[in-house]
Amino acid sequence: MEAQSRLAQEIPDEVVLKTAVWGTPENCIQQLEGFIKSGLRHPILFFVPTPSDSVENMIQLFGSKVVRYFKSK
């Protein structure tokens, strides 16, 4: 995890903003739909905790909102 975190710091912000999915569940759904329309088939998920939230809570929210949305389609 430390190595991944160090490497992530080297990626320019503009690249991250164009390729990462982030924000509210609704933002994530919108971003993923755009990637899917562009050909995405196998996303790799990596959750980065914030000072106010844990990875466990982020995964639970993602599953209950974002995954549920795509399962219903």
Summary of the structure (lengths in Angstrom):
residues: 73
radius of gyration: 13.1
end to end distance: 33.4
largest distance: 36.9
contacts: 138
relative contact order: 0.12
helix: 62%
strand: 3%
